[in-house]
Amino acid sequence: MLNRRILRIKAFKTIYSRTENPAMTVKEGEAQLELSCEAARDLYLFLLALPEALTAEALSRIEAAKGKFNPTEEELHPNMKFTGNRVADLFAHDPDFCKLIQKKKLSWEQYDVFLRHLYDTLRTRDYYAAYMASEESSVAEDAALWSDIFANELEDNAELEAILEDLGIWWNDDLAYSLGWCCRTMESLGKGERWTLPPLYMSELSDKAESDKAFIVKVLRAAFAHYDEYVSSIAAITPKWDRSRICSTDLSLIVAGLAENAAFPNQGAGIIINEYVEISKFYSTPESRAFVNGILDRLINTKNK
């Protein structure tokens, strides 16, 4: 499930914790890394529980409307297509999925306000109206609708961000990636494939000689083992450098890049530098891209000569 880009991000964040807390041990760092990796897959599972929850919200609305004192004709004879979508039913009756959800205690039950607002928003969307008006009835169409919901309604949703922040310290940062996997799952279901829990690391889906877990743990261990050395190297090429003024995020990114180069010296320096420069665009200041690029280029290329 997790590719090397997101694993690098998680390693960088663990190194950032070490930067902020010098007493942090490598054992503690590895434990944090493992927890943050598992959290991304847990978020994916939580999001896959949404179809059943939102379908239940829609059905509740329909039943309430029917029970009004003077319901309209439309309320008495509503379009039940969404409430009968097969995706919600597939997950509601999948024993493996239900067992995981129960084991991890993942539930949308207490977030009824969010579900109401999401359903109200969904009903205004053109793609939802087209789905409801369509005479087609298939798993593929239902899955396509949910793919649209995952792709369009949940990222940058302030209410959902507040929920995720309350539930897990890593979840907000993992949202976009986990939503991508939800869309991938919908594509699979639309083809008639059965849902299975994706392995935690992408390398488990291929025949890579080295596992992604071994890769990122090796990077993290190098960072912790040589942290002070890397910081001294940075200071040596920045005469006006002041540790109290340098951005901790930038420092952690540079340390991560140096650690990966040390752990995998045969990997292209350009690939490593580009990876951490890309990460800096999302986690640091506008000036960080040039700074991280310049320092890593000087230190890695000088060492590799």
N, C-alpha and C positions, 0 to 999 in steps of 0.2 A: 504493500500500500504506500509506504513512505519512500519517495525517491531521494536521490542524494542532495538535491537542492534543499528540500525541507529538513533533511538530516543535518546539513551544514548550518541551517538557521538554528536548529535546536542545540547544536554543539556551541555555536556562537553565544547563544543566550545563557548556556551553562557557564561558559567562560566569563561572560559578563557578571554572573553571580560571584564567580571567583574574584573578579576585579573589585567588586563592591565589598566582598567579604574575604579578605586574605587568609582567614583561618580555615576556609573551606578545603576539605581533603578530596583527593581524587576519588575515593570510595563514595563520598557524598555526591560528588559531581556525576559519577556514573549512575547513581541511584536517581538523581534528578533527571538525567538524560532519558533513562528508561521510562520514568513516569510520564515525561512530556511526550514521548513517542506513543505510549499506550493511550494517552489522553486524546490524541488526534483520531485514533480509531474509535474511541468511545464517543466522541462528538459525531462521527459518521453514523454510529448506531443510533444515537439520540435523534439525529435528523431523519433517519429512516423510520422512526416511530411517529413522525409528524403526519403522514398520510392517514393513519388510523385516527389520530386525535382530531385532525381538521375535518375529516369525514363525519366523525361523531358530532362535532360542532354544527355542521351543516344539517345533519339529521335532526338535531335538537331544535334548530331554528324552524325547520319545516313542521315539526310536531307542535311547536308552540303556536305557529301561525294557524294551523288547522284548529287549534283549541280556542281561538279568539271568539268573542261573542258574535261577531258578524264577519266571518272570513270571506275574502273575495273568491271568485271562481279559480283564479290562479293559485291561491293559497290552499284551496280544497283539492286541487288537482295539479300539484307541483311537478316540475321536471326533476326526476329522481336520478338522472344520469350520474351526477357527481357523487351522490351518496352510495351509488352502486359500483363505484370504480373498483376494478379488480386489484389494483396495486395495494390499496389499504387492506383488502381481504387477504391477499397473499401473505403480507407480513403479520396480520392478526392471527393467521392460522399456521404459521411456520414455526414448528416446535423449537428448532435451533435458535431462531431469532428471538422468540418469546423467552426462552430460557436465559439468553444473554442479557436481554433487557431487564428481566427480573433480578438476575444475579448482580448486575451493576446498578440496580435501583434507578433506572432512567425512566422518567415519566413526564408527560406534558400536563398532567392532571391539574396541577396548581397554577398553570399559566393560561387560565380561561380567558382573561382579558386580551392577552396577545392573540389567542386563537380567534376571538371575535373580530379583532381589528384586521387580522390577516385575511379572514374570510370576507369581510366587507371590502377590503382592497381587491381581493381576487375577483370578486363579482363585477368590478369596474373594468377589468382587463378585456381587451379585444380577443386575445387567444382563448380566454375562458368562455366568452360568449360564443365563439366559433365552435368550441368543443361541445358546449351544451346544445347548440343548434344542429350539430352533425348527427346524421342517422347511422353513422358507423358505430359499431360496438365491438371493441377488441382490446386485448391487453396492450397491444402496441399503441393504440390511441390513448389509453389511460396512462401508460408509462410516459408518453410524449408530453402529456399535460403536466405530470409531476416533474418532468425534466425542466419544463418552462418555469414552474413554480420555484424549484431549487435555483435555477439560473437567474431569475429576475426579481424575486421578492424577498430574499433573505439576507443577502450581502448588503451592508450599509443600512441595515434596519436597526434603528436606535433601540427599539423595544427588545429585539432579540439580543443585541449586544449587551444590554443590561442583564438579561437572563443568563447569558453565557458567562459574564463577568462574575455573577453570583455563584455559578455552579463550578467553574474551573478556572484556575489562574492562567491556563494556556489556551483556553478555548477560543477566545476572540481572534487570536493570531492564526489559529488553525481553521477558521471558518471557511475561507475561500477554498482552501485545498480540500476540505471535507465535502463541501458542496460539489466540487468537481467530481469527486468519487461517487456522490449520490447520483449525479447525472449519468455517469458511466454505468452505474447499477441499473438505472432506468432503461438505458439502451440495451443492456443485457436482458432485462425482463421483457422488453418489447420484442425481442427475438425468440422468446419462449424459453429462455434459459432459467434454471432454478437458482435462487439466491444462495450464495455461500459466503461465509465470512472471509474477507480478503486477508492474506497473511500480512503481518505487520511491516515487513520490508519487501520492497520491490524485487530484490534479488531472489526471493523465494518463488517468484513467478517465472524465473528464467533459469538458465544453466550457468550463471556467472560463477567463475571460480572462487571469487572472494565475496562473502556476504556483505551487504550494506551495513549490517550491525557491526561486524568486525572492522569495517572501514571507519565508521564514525567513532567507535570506541578507541581505536588506535590514534585518531586525530586528537580526541579529548585527552588521552593519557599523555601525549606529547606536549600538549598545551600546558597541562598541570606540571609536568616534570621540568619543563624549561621556561616556565612563565617569567621568572625574574631575569633570566638570560635574554629573553625576547624583549622585555621592557628596556633593559640596558642597551640593547642594539638599537632600539627606536630612539632612545635618548642620545646615543652617540652620533646619529646623523641629523639630529635636529637641535642645533646649539641653543636655540632660544626656547627649547621645549621645557614646559613646566607641567609636571604630572598633575598638579592641582588644577590646571586649566584645560588640559587635553580632555576631550570628550571620552567618557568611559566606554561608550559604544564603539567609537573609532578604535580605541586601544584594543578592545576585545576582538574586533574584526581583524585587525592586523595580527594579533597573537594567533587567532584561528588560522589565518592564511599561512603564517610561518610554521605552525604546527603541522598543517597538512603537507606542506612542502617537505618538512623533515621526515614525516611518517611515510611519504610516498615520493621519494626523490626522482623517480623515473616518470612521474606524471608531468605533463607540460606546465611550465611556470605560468604561461599565459592563461591556461584554463583555470588554474587556482586563483590567480589575481582577478580575472573577470568574474568569477563566482562571488567573491567577497565584495567586489565593487558593486555588483548587482544587488546584493543583500543590503549594502549601505544605503542604497536609494530609498529603501523602505523603512529603515530603522535608525537613520542618523540625520544629520543636518544637510542642507543643500551643498555645503562646501566639502562634505565628507568624501564624496566620490573621488575628487581629485587628490585629496590627502591620502586616503587609503590606497589608491592606485599608485601614487608616487612612492610612498614608503615601502609597500610590498614589492614594487618593481625594483627599487634600489637594493633592498635586503635579500630578496630571493635571487635576483640575477647576479648580484655580486658573489653570493655564496656558491651559486651553481657554476661559476666560471672556473 
